[in-house]
Every structure is written in structure tokens, then in C-alpha cells.
Amino acid sequence: MLEFSIINLDKPSGPTSFEVDEKIKAFLGLNKTSHFGTLDPMVTGVLPIALGRACRLMKYFIGKNKNYIGIMHIHKETSKEVLEKEIQNFILKITQLPPVKSRVKRQERERTIHTFKILEIQGKDILFETEVEAGTYIRKLIHDLGEKIGGAHMIELRRTKASIFDDENLVTLYQLKKAIEEYKKGNEKILREILIPGEIISEILPVIQIKKKYIDKLQHGSPLMKEHLEKSSEKLTDEEIAVFCKEEFIGVFKITNEKDIIARPEYVFQPIK
């Protein structure tokens, strides 16, 4: 499990997402860890961390919507009615220019704001909640809103959901460290409860079942053929699929539909023996 799992981490305020990766890598003595969706140092909340070979699954998770709750400070008194009216202009498609300090190319790009709600107002501090397309900069969203109402900036932000991972079952760095200490003493129960098996990819991609006799062939790079399917009548319309034999994960395949070849492997998982 340590080589093919995900940890739903509650990122603390302060360290970068990369620094959190490094801490977990050191805690567990792994060669590789990788986070799904970077959070700014001062932002807290949901930061899924892939362990070992589960890092190869990252691309299938990171393009999903993100949910946040935060506090923005407006620079002049504004009524709730005016705020909500201006916020409506930021629902659905918006154009954003990434911040100067961002690691991506600084050019305008379109993003979708699915929801943007005011939860509470205390003076000039506004508690808000938003669901956005992956790659949306919340700090920039608040800044752009501020330009319409006399100024605003974000003072606190917490991510509550990233892809299928939410804040219901988060684990802190402290809890993880304690679980690892117990594991090293021979008690693996707590750590097992924290680790999310990489097979959770089945909640992201459509699952196709194959016949047991073809497992070895597919694990050694064979394309997926019609004869390999448990149910040959299955209609494969998605671009990528997760291939399983019952509960055993075989890999992720890309649909090609070349005569008898249904799909070709993108990532094949070979269990450690």
C-alpha cells in the first residue's frame, strides 16, 4: 500500500505543497511522492498526496473542480445586495491573467466559476464559498471583484474539495507522523486506515473488466483486445478507461478502436512480487 496509495492531507498554513511532499517522503522513506493540485503556502485544506507508483495517476485527478471557503476583506463599506450583484458577473466563464508569482505562463485564460456565495458578513470581512474549475486563482478572483467595488483582498483561504477528495476524512501531518511511528513499532492498523488505495481511480475513470487469463499479457504491455473483455458487448465511449480483473487494477488504457484493438496502455500497474 505504501507504494500505491494516496493520502488525503490537511495541508497546514506555512509550508509550500512541495515542502509537504518532501516531509511525507522522508516520514515514509519513499523515493517519490506527488501532490494533486498546488496550494499557496498560506492556504490550508485538502491536498491529496500520491505515494510511489500512484504518482502516475495524478493526471487523471488534477483536472477536476475545486471547492474553497475563505475570507475576503473589502476596502470600503458595501451592502450585501451590491456585493451579490457584482458577484453574479463572475459566475460561469471568466478570463484570468495568472499572478506574477505563479509558475504557469502568464497569459489570459478562460476559467469557469460554478458557484460563488456570500456566507457571512462582519464589517468589511466577508466569508465566502466557491466552486471553480481547476486552475482558477482565487486570490486573483477576489482582486478582480475588488476592482468593481472599491478594492478587496483575500485574507484567509481553505480548500474543502479537490476532485473526489474532500474535507470529511482529512489527516494532519501530526496524525500521519504518529501513525508512521506506530507502524514502525509493528502496529500498521492506524496507517492502513489513512492510506487510500490507488484503485480509487475507479471513481474517476469508467471501469472495464477483463478475463483473468489475460492479466499477465496486459501487464506486459499488450493492447486491450475485444477477446480480453469479460463482457464483449460493453460500449466504450470514453477516451480513457481503468482496466480491472474483478478488484485487481491492471492499468489505464486509451481508447483507439483499431479493428480488434480496443485500447492501448497509458499506464500498466505491475504488483510487487
C-alpha positions in Angstrom: 0.0 0.0 0.0 2.9 2.4 0.7 3.9 2.1 -3.0 0.5 2.6 -4.4 -1.7 4.8 -2.2 -2.9 8.4 -1.7 -3.1 10.4 1.5 -5.9 13.0 1.8 -3.8 15.5 3.7 -5.0 18.6 5.6 -2.2 21.0 4.5 -1.2 23.4 7.2 -0.6 27.1 6.7 3.1 27.9 6.1 4.9 25.3 4.0 4.7 25.0 0.3 3.0 22.0 -1.3 6.4 20.8 -2.4 7.8 21.0 1.1 4.8 18.9 2.4 5.6 16.3 -0.3 9.2 16.2 1.0 8.1 15.8 4.6 5.9 12.8 3.8 8.6 11.3 1.6 11.0 11.5 4.5 8.4 10.2 7.0 7.7 7.1 4.9 11.2 6.6 3.4 9.8 6.6 -0.2 11.5 7.5 -3.4 8.7 9.5 -4.8 5.6 11.5 -3.7 3.5 14.0 -5.6 0.6 16.3 -4.7 -2.6 16.8 -6.7 -3.1 20.5 -7.3 -0.7 23.0 -5.7 -1.8 25.2 -2.8 -0.2 28.5 -1.9 1.9 28.4 1.3 -0.7 30.2 3.4 -3.7 28.2 2.1 -4.9 25.2 4.1 -7.0 22.2 3.4 -7.4 19.3 1.0 -4.1 18.4 -0.6 -4.1 14.8 -1.9 -0.5 13.3 -1.9 0.2 10.3 -4.1 2.8 7.7 -2.9 5.2 5.8 -5.1 3.7 4.4 -8.3 0.3 6.1 -7.5 2.1 9.3 -8.7 1.4 8.1 -12.2 -2.3 8.5 -11.6 -2.0 12.3 -10.9 -3.1 13.5 -14.4 -6.5 11.7 -14.0 -7.3 13.6 -10.8 -6.0 17.1 -11.1 -8.3 18.5 -13.9 -11.4 18.3 -11.7 -13.3 21.1 -9.9 -12.1 22.5 -6.6 -14.1 23.9 -3.7 -12.9 26.6 -1.3 -14.1 28.6 1.7 -12.4 31.8 2.6 -12.5 35.3 4.0 -12.0 38.4 1.8 -11.6 41.9 3.2 -13.3 44.7 1.2 -11.7 48.1 1.3 -14.9 50.2 1.7 -18.3 49.5 3.2 -20.6 47.8 0.6 -24.0 46.4 1.1 -24.7 42.7 0.7 -27.0 43.4 -2.2 -24.3 45.3 -4.2 -21.8 42.5 -3.4 -24.1 39.8 -4.6 -25.0 41.7 -7.7 -21.3 42.2 -8.6 -20.5 38.5 -7.8 -23.1 37.4 -10.4 -20.8 38.9 -13.1 -18.1 36.4 -12.1 -20.3 33.3 -12.3 -19.7 30.9 -15.3 -17.0 31.9 -17.7 -14.3 34.5 -16.7 -10.9 35.4 -18.1 -8.0 35.4 -15.7 -4.4 36.6 -16.0 -2.3 34.4 -13.7 -0.5 36.3 -10.9 3.1 37.4 -11.5 4.4 34.9 -8.9 2.6 31.9 -10.5 4.6 29.1 -12.1 2.5 29.0 -15.3 2.9 31.0 -18.4 1.4 34.5 -17.8 -1.2 34.8 -20.4 -5.0 35.2 -20.2 -7.0 32.1 -20.0 -10.7 31.2 -19.6 -11.9 29.5 -16.4 -15.4 28.6 -15.1 -16.7 29.7 -11.7 -19.5 27.3 -10.9 -20.7 28.9 -7.6 -19.6 32.0 -5.6 -21.7 32.6 -2.5 -21.5 35.0 0.5 -22.0 33.1 3.7 -21.5 35.8 6.3 -20.6 39.4 6.7 -18.8 41.0 9.6 -18.0 44.6 8.9 -15.6 44.6 5.9 -14.8 40.9 6.3 -16.8 38.6 4.0 -16.9 34.8 4.5 -17.4 33.2 1.0 -17.6 29.8 -0.6 -16.9 29.0 -4.2 -16.6 26.0 -6.6 -14.3 26.6 -9.5 -12.7 24.9 -12.5 -9.2 23.5 -11.8 -6.5 26.2 -12.4 -8.6 29.1 -11.2 -6.7 31.6 -8.9 -9.0 32.5 -6.0 -6.8 35.4 -4.8 -7.0 36.9 -8.4 -10.8 36.3 -8.4 -11.1 38.3 -5.2 -8.8 41.0 -6.5 -10.8 41.3 -9.7 -14.1 41.5 -7.8 -12.5 44.2 -5.6 -11.8 46.4 -8.7 -15.6 46.6 -9.1 -16.4 47.5 -5.5 -13.5 49.8 -4.4 -10.9 47.2 -3.6 -10.8 43.7 -1.9 -8.1 41.2 -0.9 -8.2 37.7 0.4 -7.1 37.2 4.0 -7.8 33.5 4.5 -8.5 30.5 2.3 -9.1 26.8 2.8 -9.7 24.2 0.1 -12.5 21.9 1.0 -12.6 19.6 -2.1 -10.2 18.6 -4.9 -11.6 16.2 -7.4 -13.2 13.3 -5.4 -11.2 14.2 -2.2 -13.0 16.3 0.4 -12.5 17.5 4.0 -14.6 14.7 5.5 -11.6 12.4 6.1 -8.5 14.6 6.2 -5.4 13.7 8.1 -2.9 16.2 9.5 0.9 15.9 9.3 0.9 15.3 13.0 -1.6 12.4 12.8 0.3 10.9 9.9 3.6 11.1 11.8 2.0 9.4 14.8 0.6 6.7 12.6 4.0 6.1 11.0 5.6 5.8 14.4 3.0 3.2 15.4 3.7 1.4 12.1 7.4 1.2 12.8 6.6 -0.4 16.2 4.6 -3.1 14.4 1.1 -1.6 14.6 0.0 -0.9 11.0 -3.7 -0.5 11.7 -3.8 3.3 12.0 -1.6 3.8 8.9 -3.8 1.4 6.9 -6.8 3.5 7.8 -5.1 6.6 6.5 -3.9 5.2 3.2 -6.3 5.3 0.2 -5.5 2.5 -2.3 -4.6 3.7 -5.8 -7.6 1.6 -7.0 -9.7 4.6 -6.2 -9.0 5.5 -9.8 -12.2 3.5 -10.4 -14.2 6.5 -9.1 -12.6 8.8 -11.8 -12.5 6.6 -14.9 -15.0 4.1 -16.3 -14.1 0.6 -15.3 -13.8 -2.3 -17.8 -13.4 -5.9 -16.6 -11.2 -8.4 -18.3 -10.8 -12.2 -18.2 -8.3 -13.5 -15.6 -6.3 -15.4 -18.2 -5.2 -12.2 -19.9 -3.9 -10.4 -16.8 -0.2 -11.3 -17.4 -0.4 -10.3 -21.1 -1.9 -6.9 -20.4 0.6 -6.3 -17.5 3.4 -6.8 -20.1 2.2 -4.1 -22.4 -0.3 -5.8 -24.7 -3.1 -3.6 -26.2 -6.6 -4.3 -25.0 -8.4 -6.6 -27.5 -12.1 -7.5 -27.8 -11.3 -11.0 -26.7 -9.9 -9.8 -23.4 -13.2 -8.3 -22.2 -15.3 -10.1 -19.6 -18.3 -8.6 -21.5 -17.6 -8.2 -25.1 -20.8 -6.2 -25.7 -19.6 -3.3 -23.5 -19.7 0.0 -25.3 -16.6 2.0 -24.8 -17.2 5.7 -25.5 -14.8 7.4 -23.0 -11.3 8.5 -24.0 -9.6 6.6 -21.2 -10.7 3.6 -19.1 -9.5 1.8 -16.0 -9.0 -1.9 -16.6 -9.6 -4.3 -13.8 -9.9 -8.0 -13.3 -12.5 -8.1 -10.5 -10.8 -6.0 -7.8 -7.3 -6.2 -9.2 -6.2 -3.0 -11.0 -4.4 -3.7 -14.3 -3.9 -0.2 -15.7 -5.2 2.8 -17.5 -5.8 2.4 -21.3 -6.6 4.9 -24.0 -9.4 4.0 -26.4 -8.3 3.7 -30.0 -10.8 1.4 -31.7 -8.4 -0.1 -34.3 -10.4 -3.0 -35.6 -9.8 -5.8 -32.9 -7.7 -3.5 -30.7 -9.9 -1.5 -28.4 -7.4 0.5 -26.4 -3.6 0.9 -25.8 -1.9 1.1 -22.4 -1.1 4.5 -20.9 -0.1 3.1 -17.5 0.2 -0.5 -16.6 0.4 -1.5 -13.0 2.6 -4.5 -12.1 2.2 -5.7 -8.5 5.3 -6.0 -6.4 6.1 -9.7 -6.0 
